[in-house]
Amino acid sequence: MNADCLLEELIAKKKKISVTGLGYVGLPLALALARRFSVVGFDISAPRIEMMRQQIDPSEELSPEAFDDADIYFSSDPADLIQAHFHIVAVPTPVDEHRVPDLRPVLSASEFVGKALKPGDYVVYESTVYPGCTEEDCVPVLERYSGLKAGIDFKYGYSPERINPGDKEHTIEKILKIVSGNDTQALETIAQVYGAIIEAGIHKASSIQVAEAAKVIENTQRDLNIAFMNELSIIFDLMGINTREVLEAAGTKWNFLRFYPGLVGGHCIGVDPYYLVYKSTVLGYNPQVILSGRRINDGMPAFIAQRLVQLLIRQGKNPGTAKALVMGITFKENVTDIRNSKVADLVRELMKYSICVHITDPLASAKEVAHEYGLSLIDKPSNDYDTIIVAVGHQSYRKLDIQYFKSMAKKDFILIDIKGLYSPPPNEPGILYWSL
């Protein structure tokens, strides 16, 4: 089947597209496709599927209106995948406790899709993986469960996701899409299908491995740049220099790259580098720069906790009897997602010093925080904190003034502004301000 023929049948809704995995990546993609094609949206979580049928995004990224005019059938039954002829896999790719790639979600999804494959079908992976994973790990699963031969009976490709959670400007249609395929025909077909919804354009990678590598280095590059900023913040803190002021001055040069120090968590930047590290190690090369950046970023919660203890002692406070309020526990600003939150690591570091920690977050689910980290969110802060730590740059936090913090704190309190939200820093008696 040529590319034009399949596209015409999809547009005419004689054939369907399936999207497996309806998280922060899969759901926006499925809905965007469903405004042009007929889509089967599949997720293994029946409760999540029921929410989507009620036009509710479980990730709270999309409004109910985003579901309007979408020709989509939501299902938690993998048997429904057989209705589709163009399959997209958008499941998460985490690492395990040893920071080794956990391919179970993507391999399980491959099994579901494999059982539904028919001659002439297409399968495209969007999950972030190491170069070679699609062809070496996923495609054999498709063949095993379908009984079909890849490249002959069905085509396949890779098109990395580029969703930025919390970003309402760079939506899926406005982000240039990388596509790749197992041969020229597959590449052209996949490019045409995505091109029907992507306004920003399509970049055709020369191979699947090139597309896989391009994705994994996007977040690795960002991880390394933030690691450099974090290391600078440690150095400048020793010198008594404000890091934000240094970056503001350096940023006046036209080619200075604007990155800032902070906690690096989440399911992308703090995870994806380990996929590249794993593949590199398998090939016999132990990467130096990537792992160095990871060590710096993973060590920031301990550094901040240690620095706070020093500041408490300077203020004449006993860390063992101190009380802290941590504001924000999601992995980044303006999202509800708490996966791989480094704020949780910071809380644990503070607890090692016997500091009493209260946590609040207007977006996070108390139930999810308790389940994921064994930590409790408070409903309402008290007014006797020795230190207040603004850990996440939620929009609602940016509007707060110094009087708000003073109303919740003891005399001579410490304000830790991890994200540097309050610039210029408050310069009032009774407040010790510190930021990365």
HURA-V738737 format. One record per residue. SS is DSSP state (alpha for helix, beta for strand, coil for the rest). D_LAST is the distance of its C-alpha to the last C-alpha in whole Angstrom. Layout:
SS_D_LAST / SS_D_LAST
//
This chain:
coil_57 / coil_55 / alpha_52 / alpha_54 / alpha_56 / alpha_53 / alpha_51 / alpha_54 / alpha_55 / alpha_51 / alpha_51 / coil_55 / coil_53 / coil_56 / coil_53 / beta_50 / beta_46 / beta_44 / beta_41 / beta_40 / coil_37 / coil_36 / coil_32 / coil_29 / coil_31 / alpha_34 / alpha_35 / alpha_34 / alpha_36 / alpha_39 / alpha_39 / alpha_39 / alpha_42 / alpha_44 / coil_44 / coil_46 / coil_47 / coil_49 / beta_46 / beta_46 / beta_42 / beta_42 / coil_40 / coil_41 / coil_39 / alpha_42 / alpha_40 / alpha_38 / alpha_41 / alpha_43 / alpha_40 / alpha_40 / alpha_43 / coil_43 / coil_40 / coil_37 / coil_34 / coil_33 / coil_29 / coil_30 / coil_29 / coil_32 / coil_34 / alpha_38 / alpha_39 / alpha_38 / alpha_40 / coil_43 / coil_46 / coil_44 / coil_47 / beta_46 / beta_47 / beta_44 / beta_45 / coil_44 / coil_48 / alpha_47 / alpha_51 / alpha_50 / alpha_48 / alpha_52 / alpha_52 / beta_50 / beta_51 / beta_47 / beta_44 / beta_41 / beta_38 / coil_35 / coil_34 / coil_31 / coil_30 / coil_28 / beta_28 / coil_29 / coil_28 / coil_28 / coil_26 / coil_30 / beta_31 / coil_32 / coil_35 / alpha_37 / alpha_36 / alpha_37 / alpha_40 / alpha_41 / alpha_41 / alpha_43 / alpha_46 / alpha_46 / alpha_46 / alpha_48 / alpha_51 / alpha_51 / coil_51 / coil_55 / coil_56 / coil_54 / coil_51 / beta_48 / beta_45 / beta_41 / beta_38 / coil_34 / coil_32 / coil_30 / coil_32 / coil_32 / coil_35 / coil_38 / alpha_37 / alpha_39 / alpha_42 / alpha_42 / alpha_41 / alpha_42 / alpha_45 / alpha_47 / alpha_46 / alpha_47 / alpha_51 / alpha_51 / alpha_51 / alpha_53 / coil_55 / coil_55 / coil_54 / beta_51 / coil_51 / coil_55 / coil_55 / beta_52 / beta_49 / beta_45 / beta_42 / beta_38 / coil_36 / coil_32 / coil_31 / coil_28 / coil_27 / coil_24 / coil_23 / coil_23 / coil_24 / coil_27 / coil_27 / coil_27 / coil_30 / alpha_32 / alpha_35 / alpha_33 / coil_31 / coil_33 / beta_35 / beta_35 / beta_38 / beta_40 / beta_44 / coil_46 / coil_48 / alpha_49 / alpha_51 / alpha_48 / alpha_45 / alpha_47 / alpha_48 / alpha_44 / alpha_43 / alpha_46 / alpha_45 / alpha_41 / alpha_42 / coil_44 / coil_41 / coil_38 / coil_38 / coil_36 / coil_38 / beta_38 / beta_38 / beta_40 / coil_39 / coil_41 / coil_41 / alpha_39 / alpha_38 / alpha_36 / alpha_35 / alpha_33 / alpha_32 / alpha_30 / alpha_29 / alpha_27 / alpha_26 / alpha_24 / alpha_21 / alpha_21 / alpha_20 / alpha_18 / alpha_16 / alpha_17 / alpha_15 / alpha_12 / alpha_12 / alpha_12 / alpha_9 / alpha_8 / alpha_10 / alpha_9 / alpha_6 / alpha_8 / alpha_10 / alpha_9 / alpha_8 / alpha_11 / alpha_13 / coil_11 / coil_10 / coil_8 / alpha_7 / alpha_8 / alpha_11 / alpha_12 / alpha_11 / alpha_14 / alpha_16 / alpha_16 / coil_17 / coil_20 / coil_22 / coil_24 / coil_23 / coil_19 / coil_18 / coil_15 / coil_12 / coil_9 / coil_6 / coil_7 / coil_10 / coil_13 / coil_16 / coil_19 / coil_23 / coil_22 / alpha_19 / alpha_19 / alpha_22 / alpha_24 / alpha_23 / alpha_25 / alpha_28 / alpha_28 / alpha_28 / alpha_31 / alpha_33 / alpha_32 / alpha_33 / alpha_36 / coil_37 / coil_37 / coil_33 / coil_30 / coil_27 / coil_25 / alpha_22 / alpha_22 / alpha_22 / alpha_19 / alpha_17 / alpha_17 / alpha_17 / alpha_13 / alpha_13 / alpha_15 / coil_13 / alpha_10 / alpha_11 / alpha_13 / alpha_10 / alpha_8 / alpha_12 / alpha_13 / alpha_10 / alpha_12 / alpha_15 / alpha_15 / alpha_14 / alpha_17 / alpha_19 / alpha_18 / coil_19 / coil_22 / coil_22 / coil_23 / alpha_20 / alpha_24 / alpha_25 / coil_21 / beta_21 / beta_18 / beta_18 / beta_16 / beta_16 / coil_16 / coil_17 / coil_18 / coil_17 / coil_16 / coil_16 / coil_20 / coil_22 / coil_24 / coil_23 / coil_22 / coil_23 / coil_20 / coil_18 / alpha_15 / alpha_14 / alpha_18 / alpha_17 / alpha_14 / alpha_17 / alpha_19 / alpha_17 / alpha_17 / alpha_20 / alpha_21 / coil_20 / coil_23 / coil_20 / beta_22 / beta_20 / beta_21 / beta_20 / beta_21 / coil_21 / coil_23 / coil_24 / coil_24 / coil_27 / alpha_27 / alpha_30 / alpha_28 / alpha_25 / alpha_28 / alpha_30 / alpha_27 / alpha_25 / coil_27 / coil_25 / coil_26 / coil_25 / coil_26 / coil_28 / coil_27 / coil_24 / coil_26 / coil_25 / coil_24 / beta_21 / beta_19 / beta_16 / beta_15 / beta_12 / beta_11 / coil_11 / coil_13 / coil_13 / coil_17 / alpha_19 / alpha_20 / alpha_17 / alpha_16 / coil_20 / coil_19 / coil_19 / alpha_18 / alpha_22 / alpha_21 / alpha_19 / alpha_21 / coil_24 / coil_22 / beta_21 / beta_23 / beta_23 / beta_20 / beta_18 / beta_14 / beta_12 / beta_9 / beta_7 / coil_6 / coil_7 / coil_7 / coil_11 / coil_12 / coil_12 / coil_14 / coil_12 / coil_15 / coil_17 / coil_19 / coil_21 / coil_20 / beta_17 / beta_14 / beta_11 / beta_7 / beta_4 / coil_0
//
